[in-house]
């Protein structure tokens, strides 16, 4: 037993370089600051997105990784002007509405009576009463449920509203906190169904509309200038630390380089980009590379199309059987609280002896469970095992997809701990003699931009 434990252990030198480097070098934090403040918003097809591709390529090359760009064609949607108001009526003054178009929404100018619905079922039940109206999609996220419970209102609410003849949609932002900041996110239309303008309003404005409706009819007006442009050329940034013994076996460590256009995208997903780049840098700096290849993939177009994730799976279809595990950092720069392994068999037990370097962070007791991510989801049909770092998501949706997702909200210590966890995880999977048992092929769930659970 002692021999097994000695074999299944990261050397003190490697552990010190991976954990100590992440915690003391400050590289992840400084890189996230640079990405956030000098490049800023990075929506697919935008100049910011392409600047980020070049920036990441240069940084990873400087870190000693073997870097390449893998082309992907991405959708190109632009927001345009946005304004709205609650119209005055006898006994009620007018109010401005602070709103933002849902990602992918068509533009348009909408005026109409507002009617409230709290589920897709309620929308369908409105029937002809919704014709020509603005459907206000209200919910209780932040008090009675989480993002996963209500995200369908954003992704499918506008198309369901169009089916009953609505002229437009106003959605209460999917947020747990707000200072009059709307939170965007992708919506999906259907062929053969009219495409109507859809916007997210602040939680404060949603509460106001709800109160006013209790007093009588409410009319609103909003204008969106959003539109689609031709698809754009872009790329995933792929960087390898080549394995010393089994270079064809790959440990994938991913994050998405694109962000929404409302802010710097520092939490979503600049933080994940900084973490996996730091893990790659630290592993590349080791005197002896790990047994297998560690591959950092910075995906493009997670937010509004998944072109990068789908493109990677297609481009590497012939080698996915040699991807021994895939991880995705896309939960913000929050305190790490655990490590999860999704494989066949007892993957957590196999991994546990390798996590001693993370004991001081309380991350040395992995569990078997569900984990993954939007960009690595397309790898599931190839039976690629998944692993990930769970974080405290209590405040993730305070900033998510909003103008408040800026660098000043990043906690440097939590970011460093997350980077250390991913560095050790990637190195462990690349160095351990065994590999995780592959789970049965899984059908990839539709992309809903699912993020961390709220810890309440």
KOLSE-62417 format. One line per 2 residues: number of its first residue (from 1); for each residue x, y, z of C-alpha. Coordinates in Angstrom, 1 decimal, decimal comma. Example, Ala and Ser with C-alpha at 12.3 -4.5 7.8 and 13.67 -1.06 7.14 Angstrom:
! residues 2
1 = 12,3/-4,5/7,8  13,7/-1,1/7,1
END
This chain:
! residues 456
1 = 0,0/0,0/0,0  2,8/2,4/0,8
3 = 4,4/1,8/-2,6  1,1/2,6/-4,3
5 = 0,7/5,8/-2,4  4,3/6,8/-3,2
7 = 3,6/6,2/-6,9  0,3/8,0/-6,9
9 = 1,6/11,3/-5,6  2,7/14,6/-7,1
11 = 6,3/15,3/-6,1  6,9/18,1/-3,6
13 = 8,8/20,0/-6,2  6,0/19,9/-8,7
15 = 3,4/20,6/-6,1  5,3/23,6/-4,9
17 = 5,6/25,0/-8,4  1,9/24,4/-9,3
19 = 0,2/25,5/-6,1  2,9/28,0/-4,9
21 = 3,2/29,5/-8,4  -0,6/30,0/-8,7
23 = -0,9/31,5/-5,2  2,1/33,8/-5,2
25 = 3,0/34,8/-8,8  0,0/36,9/-9,4
27 = 0,1/36,1/-13,1  -3,6/35,0/-13,5
29 = -4,8/38,1/-11,8  -2,6/40,5/-13,9
31 = -3,6/38,7/-17,1  -7,2/38,9/-16,3
33 = -6,8/42,6/-15,7  -5,1/43,1/-19,0
35 = -7,7/41,1/-20,9  -10,5/43,0/-19,2
37 = -9,2/46,5/-19,4  -7,2/46,6/-22,6
39 = -9,5/44,4/-24,8  -12,8/44,5/-23,0
41 = -16,0/43,1/-24,4  -15,5/40,1/-26,7
43 = -18,7/39,1/-28,4  -18,2/36,8/-31,3
45 = -17,5/38,6/-34,6  -16,4/41,8/-32,8
47 = -13,0/43,5/-33,0  -12,6/42,7/-29,3
49 = -13,1/39,0/-29,9  -10,4/38,9/-32,6
51 = -8,0/41,0/-30,4  -8,5/38,5/-27,7
53 = -7,5/35,6/-30,0  -4,3/37,3/-30,9
55 = -3,6/38,3/-27,3  -4,1/34,7/-26,0
57 = -2,0/33,2/-28,8  0,9/35,5/-28,0
59 = 0,7/34,9/-24,2  0,5/31,1/-24,5
61 = 3,4/31,0/-26,9  5,5/33,1/-24,6
63 = 4,7/30,7/-21,8  6,3/27,9/-23,8
65 = 3,3/26,0/-25,0  2,9/24,8/-28,6
67 = 0,1/27,1/-29,9  -2,1/27,1/-32,9
69 = -5,3/28,7/-34,1  -8,1/26,4/-35,3
71 = -10,5/28,3/-37,5  -14,3/28,5/-36,7
73 = -17,1/30,4/-38,4  -19,0/32,4/-35,8
75 = -22,3/34,2/-35,8  -22,1/38,0/-35,7
77 = -24,9/39,9/-33,9  -24,8/43,5/-32,9
79 = -26,9/45,2/-30,3  -27,5/48,8/-31,6
81 = -29,6/51,4/-29,7  -31,8/50,4/-26,8
83 = -34,5/52,4/-25,1  -37,8/51,9/-23,4
85 = -40,4/53,5/-21,2  -43,7/52,8/-19,3
87 = -46,1/55,1/-21,0  -48,1/57,6/-18,8
89 = -51,9/57,1/-18,3  -54,4/58,9/-16,0
91 = -53,2/58,5/-12,5  -49,7/57,1/-13,4
93 = -46,7/59,1/-14,6  -44,4/57,6/-17,2
95 = -41,2/55,8/-16,2  -38,0/55,0/-18,1
97 = -37,2/51,4/-18,6  -33,6/50,2/-18,3
99 = -33,3/47,4/-20,7  -31,0/45,5/-23,0
101 = -31,8/43,2/-26,0  -31,6/39,5/-25,4
103 = -28,8/38,0/-27,4  -29,9/37,2/-30,9
105 = -33,1/39,3/-30,7  -34,3/41,0/-33,8
107 = -34,6/44,8/-33,7  -37,8/46,7/-33,8
109 = -40,1/49,3/-32,3  -42,9/48,0/-30,1
111 = -45,7/49,7/-28,4  -48,5/47,9/-26,6
113 = -50,4/46,8/-23,5  -48,3/44,8/-21,1
115 = -49,6/41,5/-19,8  -47,7/39,3/-17,2
117 = -46,9/35,6/-17,5  -44,7/33,6/-15,1
119 = -44,0/30,4/-17,1  -44,1/29,1/-20,6
121 = -47,3/27,3/-19,8  -48,9/30,6/-18,8
123 = -47,7/32,2/-22,0  -49,4/29,4/-24,0
125 = -52,6/29,8/-22,0  -52,9/33,5/-22,9
127 = -54,0/32,5/-26,4  -55,6/35,2/-28,4
129 = -55,5/37,6/-25,4  -51,8/38,1/-26,1
131 = -52,3/39,3/-29,7  -50,5/42,6/-30,3
133 = -49,5/42,8/-26,6  -46,1/43,0/-24,9
135 = -45,7/39,9/-22,7  -43,8/40,6/-19,5
137 = -42,1/37,4/-18,3  -41,8/37,7/-14,5
139 = -40,2/35,1/-12,1  -38,8/34,8/-8,6
141 = -35,1/34,0/-9,2  -33,1/35,0/-6,2
143 = -35,9/34,2/-3,7  -37,5/30,9/-4,6
145 = -35,3/29,3/-7,2  -32,2/29,4/-9,3
147 = -31,0/30,1/-12,8  -31,6/26,6/-14,1
149 = -35,3/26,8/-13,1  -36,0/30,0/-15,0
151 = -33,5/30,1/-17,9  -36,1/28,7/-20,3
153 = -38,1/32,0/-20,0  -35,1/33,7/-21,6
155 = -34,2/31,0/-24,1  -37,7/30,0/-25,2
157 = -40,0/32,7/-23,9  -39,9/35,0/-27,0
159 = -40,7/32,3/-29,4  -43,6/31,0/-27,3
161 = -44,9/34,6/-27,0  -44,7/34,9/-30,8
163 = -46,8/31,8/-31,2  -49,7/33,4/-29,4
165 = -49,3/36,7/-31,4  -47,4/38,9/-29,0
167 = -45,7/41,9/-30,5  -42,7/41,8/-28,1
169 = -41,3/40,5/-24,8  -39,9/42,1/-21,7
171 = -38,1/39,6/-19,4  -37,2/40,2/-15,8
173 = -33,4/39,8/-15,8  -32,1/36,5/-14,6
175 = -30,3/38,0/-11,7  -29,8/37,7/-7,9
177 = -28,8/41,3/-7,4  -29,2/44,6/-9,3
179 = -28,4/48,2/-9,2  -30,7/49,0/-12,1
181 = -28,6/46,8/-14,4  -30,2/44,5/-17,0
183 = -28,7/41,1/-17,6  -28,7/39,8/-21,2
185 = -28,3/36,2/-22,5  -29,1/34,3/-25,6
187 = -32,6/33,6/-26,9  -33,6/31,1/-29,6
189 = -36,1/31,6/-32,4  -37,8/28,8/-34,4
191 = -38,2/28,5/-38,1  -41,7/29,3/-39,2
193 = -42,5/31,4/-36,1  -42,4/35,2/-36,3
195 = -39,4/36,7/-34,7  -40,3/39,4/-32,2
197 = -38,1/41,9/-30,3  -37,2/40,7/-26,8
199 = -35,4/42,6/-24,1  -34,3/42,0/-20,5
201 = -35,4/44,7/-18,0  -33,9/45,3/-14,6
203 = -35,3/43,6/-11,6  -36,3/47,0/-10,2
205 = -38,3/47,8/-13,4  -39,9/44,4/-13,3
207 = -41,1/44,9/-9,8  -42,4/48,3/-10,8
209 = -44,4/46,9/-13,7  -45,8/44,1/-11,5
211 = -47,0/46,7/-9,0  -48,5/49,0/-11,6
213 = -50,4/46,1/-13,2  -52,1/45,6/-9,8
215 = -53,4/49,2/-10,2  -54,7/48,8/-13,8
217 = -53,6/48,5/-17,4  -50,0/49,3/-18,3
219 = -48,7/50,3/-21,7  -45,0/50,4/-22,7
221 = -42,9/51,2/-25,6  -39,4/49,9/-26,4
223 = -37,0/50,2/-29,4  -34,1/47,8/-30,2
225 = -31,6/48,4/-32,9  -30,1/44,9/-32,8
227 = -29,4/43,1/-36,1  -27,5/40,1/-37,6
229 = -24,5/40,6/-39,8  -22,9/37,9/-42,0
231 = -21,0/35,1/-40,1  -17,4/36,0/-39,3
233 = -14,1/34,2/-39,4  -12,6/33,5/-35,9
235 = -10,7/30,8/-34,1  -10,3/28,6/-31,1
237 = -6,9/29,0/-29,5  -5,3/25,6/-28,8
239 = -2,1/25,2/-26,9  -0,3/22,0/-25,8
241 = 2,2/21,0/-23,2  3,3/17,8/-25,0
243 = 3,4/14,7/-22,9  6,7/12,9/-22,4
245 = 5,4/9,3/-22,7  1,9/9,3/-24,2
247 = 1,7/12,5/-26,2  -1,4/11,3/-28,1
249 = -3,4/11,0/-24,9  -4,9/14,4/-24,1
251 = -6,1/16,1/-20,9  -8,2/19,1/-22,1
253 = -8,6/22,2/-20,0  -11,0/24,7/-21,5
255 = -12,6/28,1/-21,1  -14,4/30,5/-23,5
257 = -12,7/33,5/-24,8  -15,8/35,3/-26,0
259 = -18,0/37,4/-23,7  -21,2/39,4/-23,9
261 = -20,8/43,0/-25,1  -22,2/44,9/-22,1
263 = -19,0/44,8/-20,1  -15,5/43,3/-19,8
265 = -16,7/39,8/-19,2  -14,2/39,4/-16,3
267 = -16,2/36,7/-14,5  -17,8/35,2/-17,6
269 = -15,5/34,0/-18,7  -12,3/36,0/-18,5
271 = -11,7/34,4/-15,1  -11,8/30,9/-16,6
273 = -9,5/32,0/-19,4  -7,0/33,3/-16,8
275 = -7,2/30,1/-14,8  -6,6/27,6/-17,6
277 = -3,8/29,8/-19,1  -2,2/29,9/-15,7
279 = -2,5/26,1/-15,4  -0,9/25,7/-18,8
281 = 1,9/28,1/-17,9  2,7/26,4/-14,6
283 = 2,7/22,9/-16,1  4,9/24,1/-19,0
285 = 7,4/25,5/-16,5  8,0/22,1/-14,8
287 = 11,4/20,5/-15,3  9,8/17,3/-16,4
289 = 6,6/17,4/-18,4  3,7/15,1/-17,4
291 = 3,2/11,7/-19,0  0,3/12,9/-21,2
293 = -0,4/16,0/-23,2  -2,1/18,9/-21,4
295 = -4,1/20,9/-23,9  -5,5/24,4/-23,1
297 = -8,4/25,3/-25,4  -9,9/28,8/-25,4
299 = -13,2/28,4/-27,2  -14,8/31,0/-29,3
301 = -18,6/31,7/-29,3  -19,9/29,9/-26,2
303 = -22,3/32,7/-25,4  -24,4/32,8/-28,6
305 = -23,8/29,8/-30,7  -21,3/27,2/-29,4
307 = -19,4/27,3/-32,7  -16,1/26,8/-30,9
309 = -17,2/23,8/-28,9  -18,9/22,1/-31,8
311 = -16,0/23,0/-34,1  -13,4/21,5/-31,8
313 = -15,4/18,2/-31,4  -15,7/18,0/-35,2
315 = -12,1/18,8/-36,0  -10,8/16,3/-33,4
317 = -13,4/13,6/-33,9  -10,8/11,0/-34,8
319 = -8,8/11,5/-31,6  -11,6/12,0/-29,0
321 = -11,1/8,4/-27,9  -7,7/9,4/-26,7
323 = -9,0/12,4/-24,7  -8,7/11,0/-21,2
325 = -10,6/13,8/-19,5  -12,0/17,3/-20,3
327 = -12,5/20,1/-17,9  -14,1/23,6/-18,4
329 = -13,6/26,6/-16,2  -16,7/28,8/-16,6
331 = -18,0/29,5/-13,2  -16,4/32,9/-12,4
333 = -13,6/33,8/-10,0  -15,3/32,5/-6,8
335 = -14,1/30,5/-3,9  -13,5/26,9/-4,8
337 = -15,4/24,4/-2,7  -14,9/21,0/-4,2
339 = -13,8/18,8/-7,1  -16,2/16,6/-9,1
341 = -15,4/13,7/-11,4  -17,9/12,3/-14,0
343 = -16,7/8,9/-15,3  -17,6/5,2/-15,1
345 = -16,5/3,5/-11,9  -15,0/5,3/-8,9
347 = -13,1/8,1/-10,5  -12,9/10,1/-7,3
349 = -11,1/7,3/-5,5  -8,6/7,1/-8,4
351 = -7,9/10,9/-8,3  -7,9/11,4/-4,5
353 = -4,2/10,4/-3,8  -3,1/13,0/-6,3
355 = -4,8/15,9/-4,7  -2,7/16,1/-1,5
357 = -1,2/19,4/-2,8  -4,7/20,9/-2,5
359 = -5,3/19,9/1,1  -4,6/23,3/2,4
361 = -7,4/24,6/0,1  -9,8/21,9/1,3
363 = -9,9/20,4/-2,2  -8,4/17,0/-1,6
365 = -11,6/15,0/-1,3  -13,1/14,7/-4,8
367 = -16,6/13,3/-5,4  -18,2/11,4/-8,2
369 = -21,1/13,4/-9,8  -22,4/15,4/-12,7
371 = -20,1/18,1/-14,1  -19,2/19,4/-17,5
373 = -19,7/22,6/-19,5  -21,3/24,1/-22,6
375 = -18,1/23,9/-24,8  -17,0/20,4/-23,7
377 = -20,6/19,1/-24,0  -20,1/18,1/-27,6
379 = -17,4/15,6/-26,4  -20,0/13,6/-24,4
381 = -21,1/11,4/-27,3  -17,5/10,2/-27,6
383 = -17,6/9,1/-23,9  -15,0/11,6/-22,8
385 = -14,9/11,7/-18,9  -15,4/15,1/-17,4
387 = -14,0/16,8/-14,2  -14,3/20,2/-12,7
389 = -13,8/22,6/-9,8  -17,0/23,5/-8,1
391 = -17,2/27,1/-6,7  -19,4/29,0/-4,4
393 = -22,0/30,4/-6,8  -23,9/32,5/-4,2
395 = -23,1/35,8/-6,0  -22,3/34,6/-9,5
397 = -25,7/35,8/-10,9  -25,3/39,3/-9,3
399 = -23,0/40,2/-12,2  -23,7/37,5/-14,9
401 = -24,3/38,9/-18,4  -24,6/42,4/-17,1
403 = -22,8/45,8/-17,4  -21,4/45,1/-13,9
405 = -19,2/42,1/-15,0  -16,0/44,1/-14,6
407 = -12,5/43,5/-13,3  -13,0/45,4/-10,0
409 = -15,3/42,6/-8,8  -12,6/39,9/-9,1
411 = -11,2/38,5/-5,9  -7,5/37,8/-6,4
413 = -7,2/35,1/-3,8  -10,2/33,1/-5,0
415 = -8,9/33,4/-8,6  -5,5/32,1/-7,5
417 = -7,0/29,2/-5,6  -9,1/28,2/-8,7
419 = -6,0/28,4/-10,9  -4,1/26,2/-8,5
421 = -6,9/23,6/-8,4  -7,0/23,4/-12,2
423 = -3,2/23,2/-12,5  -3,0/20,3/-10,0
425 = -6,1/18,6/-11,6  -4,7/18,8/-15,1
427 = -1,2/17,6/-14,0  -2,7/14,7/-12,0
429 = -4,8/13,4/-14,9  -1,8/13,8/-17,2
431 = 0,7/12,1/-14,9  -1,2/9,3/-13,1
433 = -0,5/5,8/-14,5  -4,2/4,9/-14,9
435 = -7,0/6,8/-16,7  -10,6/7,3/-15,8
437 = -13,1/4,7/-17,0  -15,0/6,2/-19,8
439 = -18,8/6,7/-19,2  -21,4/5,5/-21,7
441 = -21,9/7,8/-24,7  -24,1/10,6/-23,7
443 = -26,3/12,8/-25,9  -25,3/16,4/-25,5
445 = -28,0/18,5/-23,8  -29,1/21,6/-25,7
447 = -27,0/24,6/-24,9  -28,7/26,7/-22,2
449 = -25,7/28,5/-20,8  -26,1/26,7/-17,5
451 = -23,8/28,1/-14,9  -23,0/27,2/-11,2
453 = -25,8/26,4/-8,8  -26,7/29,1/-6,3
455 = -25,4/28,3/-2,8  -28,1/29,5/-0,6
END
